[in-house]
Amino acid sequence: MGPTGKAIFLTKGVGRHREKLTSFELALRDARIAEFNLVRVSSIFPPGCKVISIQDGLKTLTPGQIVYTVMYDNSTDEPHRLMATSVGLAIPADKDQYGYLSEHKSFGQTDERAGDYAEDLAATMLATALGVDFDPNVSYDERKDVWKLSDKIVQTRNITQSAIGDRDGLWTTVVTAAVFVNLPTTDKQPG
């Protein structure tokens, strides 16, 4: 049986360089996750998982460690081109139920539009898994209200990074990630 993350932290970054791969590396450094061996995984938020700060999450990791992440990146060398990546998160009210993470990348979308889209994707996947009745043709804001009223989805959020392509044509890369970590155990010794 494989590991199950007990917590996640959300992070984002931007990198620019004449080499595409180096711009990706710089984006990972900006996101503070370049020193780990990142393994991309699909989009399930484990039952009982907690969302923690990046500072608390990084304390649990060591350089070179294999780390599971839901991550998306986007790159351009086209000057002045707006791009974004986003990871959306939908957490169920029932802590024994799994939630969803979703990845989205785009060109021409602002942080808000890309983030809302990723959040909507995650919430839609969770709503369908939970059997929440909703009209997929209504706006995201209207669906959000239905989900909140259902008492089955407790929280949605996103982490989004956008950037505008470098004016001199350097590669520009954006990255967003939900990084899985295991929290230290707090074994209490009998006193």
C-alpha positions as CSV (number, residue, x, y, z in Angstrom):
1,M,0.0,0.0,0.0
2,G,1.4,3.4,-0.9
3,P,1.6,6.5,1.3
4,T,-1.3,8.8,1.9
5,G,-0.5,12.5,2.5
6,K,-1.8,13.7,5.9
7,A,-1.5,17.3,4.8
8,I,-0.9,19.5,1.8
9,F,0.5,23.0,1.3
10,L,-0.2,25.2,-1.7
11,T,2.6,27.0,-3.5
12,K,3.3,28.9,-6.8
13,G,6.2,30.5,-8.6
14,V,7.5,32.2,-11.8
15,G,10.8,31.8,-13.6
16,R,12.4,33.5,-16.6
17,H,15.5,32.4,-18.5
18,R,16.7,32.0,-22.1
19,E,16.4,28.2,-21.7
20,K,12.9,26.7,-21.2
21,L,14.1,24.1,-18.7
22,T,16.0,26.6,-16.6
23,S,12.9,28.9,-16.5
24,F,11.0,25.9,-15.1
25,E,13.7,25.3,-12.5
26,L,13.6,28.9,-11.5
27,A,9.8,28.7,-11.2
28,L,10.2,25.7,-8.9
29,R,12.8,27.7,-6.8
30,D,10.4,30.6,-6.6
31,A,7.7,28.1,-5.3
32,R,10.3,26.8,-2.9
33,I,10.1,23.2,-4.1
34,A,13.0,22.8,-6.5
35,E,15.2,20.8,-4.0
36,F,12.8,17.9,-4.0
37,N,12.2,15.0,-6.4
38,L,8.7,15.8,-7.4
39,V,6.3,13.0,-8.5
40,R,3.1,14.3,-10.2
41,V,0.0,12.5,-9.0
42,S,-3.7,12.7,-9.9
43,S,-6.2,14.8,-8.1
44,I,-7.6,13.2,-5.0
45,F,-7.6,15.1,-1.7
46,P,-7.3,12.2,0.9
47,P,-9.9,11.8,3.7
48,G,-8.8,13.7,6.8
49,C,-6.1,15.6,5.0
50,K,-5.3,19.1,6.3
51,V,-4.3,22.2,4.4
52,I,-1.2,23.7,6.1
53,S,1.0,26.7,5.5
54,I,4.0,26.4,3.2
55,Q,6.3,27.2,6.1
56,D,4.9,24.3,8.2
57,G,5.0,22.0,5.1
58,L,8.6,22.7,4.2
59,K,9.6,21.9,7.8
60,T,8.6,18.3,7.2
61,L,10.7,17.8,4.0
62,T,14.4,17.3,3.4
63,P,16.3,18.1,0.1
64,G,16.3,15.1,-2.3
65,Q,13.2,13.6,-0.8
66,I,10.6,12.1,-3.1
67,V,7.5,14.3,-2.8
68,Y,4.1,13.7,-4.3
69,T,2.4,16.8,-5.8
70,V,-0.6,17.8,-7.9
71,M,1.2,20.3,-10.1
72,Y,0.7,22.2,-13.3
73,D,3.1,24.4,-15.3
74,N,2.8,26.6,-18.4
75,S,5.5,28.3,-20.4
76,T,5.9,30.9,-23.2
77,D,8.7,32.7,-25.0
78,E,6.2,35.0,-26.7
79,P,6.6,38.6,-25.5
80,H,3.7,40.1,-23.6
81,R,1.6,36.9,-23.6
82,L,-0.5,36.4,-20.5
83,M,-0.6,32.9,-19.1
84,A,-1.6,31.2,-15.9
85,T,-1.7,27.9,-14.0
86,S,-4.0,27.0,-11.2
87,V,-4.7,24.2,-8.8
88,G,-8.2,24.2,-7.4
89,L,-9.3,22.4,-4.2
90,A,-12.7,21.2,-3.0
91,I,-12.9,19.8,0.5
92,P,-16.0,17.8,1.7
93,A,-17.8,18.5,5.0
94,D,-17.5,14.8,5.9
95,K,-13.8,14.3,6.9
96,D,-14.1,10.6,6.1
97,Q,-14.8,11.4,2.4
98,Y,-12.2,12.3,-0.1
99,G,-12.1,15.6,-2.0
100,Y,-10.7,16.8,-5.3
101,L,-7.8,18.8,-6.6
102,S,-7.9,20.1,-10.2
103,E,-5.2,21.5,-12.5
104,H,-5.8,24.2,-15.1
105,K,-3.6,26.2,-17.4
106,S,-4.5,28.9,-19.8
107,F,-3.4,31.8,-22.0
108,G,-5.1,35.1,-21.7
109,Q,-6.8,34.5,-18.4
110,T,-6.3,36.7,-15.3
111,D,-5.5,35.1,-11.9
112,E,-9.1,35.5,-10.8
113,R,-10.6,33.8,-14.0
114,A,-8.0,30.9,-14.0
115,G,-8.4,30.4,-10.2
116,D,-12.2,30.4,-10.4
117,Y,-12.1,27.9,-13.3
118,A,-9.8,25.5,-11.4
119,E,-11.8,25.8,-8.2
120,D,-15.0,25.2,-10.2
121,L,-13.5,22.0,-11.8
122,A,-12.6,20.6,-8.3
123,A,-16.0,21.5,-6.8
124,T,-17.8,20.0,-9.8
125,M,-15.9,16.8,-9.5
126,L,-16.7,16.6,-5.8
127,A,-20.3,17.6,-6.2
128,T,-20.9,14.8,-8.8
129,A,-19.1,12.2,-6.6
130,L,-21.3,13.3,-3.6
131,G,-24.5,13.3,-5.7
132,V,-25.2,17.0,-5.2
133,D,-27.9,18.0,-7.6
134,F,-26.9,21.1,-9.6
135,D,-27.3,22.6,-13.1
136,P,-24.0,22.5,-14.9
137,N,-25.2,25.3,-17.2
138,V,-25.5,28.0,-14.6
139,S,-22.7,30.3,-13.6
140,Y,-19.9,29.2,-11.2
141,D,-21.2,31.7,-8.6
142,E,-24.7,30.2,-8.7
143,R,-23.3,26.6,-8.4
144,K,-21.1,27.7,-5.5
145,D,-24.3,28.8,-3.7
146,V,-26.0,25.4,-4.3
147,W,-22.9,23.5,-3.1
148,K,-22.7,25.6,0.1
149,L,-26.4,25.0,0.8
150,S,-26.0,21.3,0.3
151,D,-23.8,21.1,3.4
152,K,-21.7,18.5,1.6
153,I,-18.9,20.7,0.4
154,V,-17.3,22.7,3.2
155,Q,-14.6,24.6,1.4
156,T,-13.2,25.5,-2.0
157,R,-10.1,27.4,-2.8
158,N,-7.3,27.7,-5.4
159,I,-3.7,28.7,-5.8
160,T,-3.0,30.5,-9.1
161,Q,0.1,32.0,-10.7
162,S,0.0,34.2,-13.8
163,A,2.7,36.0,-15.6
164,I,3.3,38.0,-18.8
165,G,5.8,36.7,-21.3
166,D,9.2,38.4,-21.1
167,R,9.4,41.4,-23.4
168,D,12.7,40.3,-24.8
169,G,11.5,36.7,-25.5
170,L,13.1,34.9,-22.6
171,W,11.2,31.8,-21.6
172,T,8.7,32.5,-18.8
173,T,7.3,29.6,-16.8
174,V,4.6,29.6,-14.2
175,V,3.9,26.7,-11.8
176,T,1.3,26.0,-9.1
177,A,1.3,23.0,-6.8
178,A,-0.4,21.2,-4.0
179,V,2.4,19.4,-2.2
180,F,1.6,16.3,0.0
181,V,3.4,15.9,3.3
182,N,3.2,13.7,6.3
183,L,2.9,15.5,9.6
184,P,5.2,14.5,12.5
185,T,3.5,12.2,15.0
186,T,3.0,13.6,18.5
187,D,3.4,10.4,20.5
188,K,2.9,11.2,24.1
189,Q,4.9,9.2,26.6
190,P,3.2,8.1,29.8
191,G,4.2,10.4,32.6
